[in-house]
């Protein structure tokens, strides 16, 4: 059955998964001009992970299509399952893999169960419900009940396979979700932005929605407001950034006290942050200097790491030393980028020696980094390499986290205090357009699959260029703090 508003559009399991993540995303997938979407390195990383997990799981080369199912192939890819939901909506699904198990179906003494691939440790609602949907459609297709599905994932502990039973509870959850899904898709207007804007980082509609959020002064644009706090503010009648900026502190504190002291205590900060964003004017939070260590420093070492979080592997440690001239100016132009590559875990002890030597040779200078990664990484690397605890403490004693100093000392007219957002606010541009951490990770993973030289070298060069820019961006922020100390 088709629904008038949906017309001839094909409703797929992908749209259903989009809806589970964000109702607006499903609506945009179906109705918005796809030119507004952006390519995201996160999606490419996800596909790469799926491919890796499948390769490890497959017992033989999988076969493709309906004839493979009818002949009882062990594993089948590329199947398109068509069926109807309990409320009569036509839906089409493309499970990544169907696996043969013992049993009876309309094809013989075997049947198939669906296989889903999860990323990360947690089994998400999206994993669970898409698997249940495939099981439900597969039942219509092979005319036999499907009792369970499999969820596979490869990570630092190798391949993990989880069996998910299609219980009454999970089926009821699926049918309820499909009912709401159909109702939402039938709406004429775009649903609002998701309350949890963290989800937007991975979404192909990010730019489109960011523009809308900024235009409308959505509360989620205010730094410090996540999904829960946005709902609370709306409940007490504050609908957007301007309204929050104009609210009196006493009023907000008294209203937020009903939701707990952690909300009450942040009332003043929320209003001040909203004002700073509305007026586009930074506000200093302390009469003290934010970076006093740099007043008499003769130079600074900037440090930035690139890593593969799934493999817990920091593959690049990048450094730039910026010297201070006699006249007090910082000679950024003459600074030299000094990368240390840690190509694989086996060479970690050699990389550690180089990193330790580098940091020790700059022990008279402040070492600036953005966020806690570098500090945690050096502590962990030292521990892994059996380094003396006091020695590690000495190495990190002159580390300065620019991100935490900035947050303690300033409110800026930005929706996020990430390196990218703050540096862009200071008009710093990365040399490689749209480069980000996910893109660097993708380059890294791609380079690992290529033969040394040629394309692999090009990818490594791009990573180094990106890391170099991250170091300079860190410096730009530190420099702004010094100039406004
Ligand atoms: S960018 Fe965010 S709000 Fe927009 S569709 Fe994606 S997840 Fe939803």
Boltz pocket constraint, residues with backbone or C-beta under 6 A from the ligand:
constraints:
  - pocket:
      binder: B
      contacts: [[A, 21], [A, 22], [A, 23], [A, 24], [A, 25], [A, 26], [A, 28], [A, 192], [A, 193], [A, 194], [A, 196], [A, 197], [A, 199], [A, 200], [A, 203], [A, 204], [A, 205], [A, 206], [A, 207], [A, 209], [A, 210]]
      max_distance: 6.0
